[in-house]
């Protein structure tokens, strides 16, 4: 089974719609990265129904530590907001990692709680 993880900051003010939009950016950007560097993962993920989990962290530092760990092993893309609505331009809101086999995703993210 393949899975993608989106890791979202909870320490910044974002409405539910904004969080959904940011997660959507993360999924699309990360999928395109997987197509580029791990097309086998991308194809497998699509074939299995595109499983995604959205997880939470409490700070930018925690998010960046996880992002830097994930990108060593997985397709991963950081989402930086354009600043047109609820947060300032340049705010790092979330990142996506995967798709990848579930054990590889779980190795990095198993301690996080669902958003």
Buried (B, 14 or more C-beta within 10 A) or exposed (E): EBBBBBBBBBEBEBEEEBBEBBBEBBBEBBBEBBBEEBEEBBBBBBEEEEBBBBBBBEEBEBBBEBBEBBBEEBBBBBBBBEEEEBBEEEBBBBBBBBBBBBEBBBBBBEEBEEB
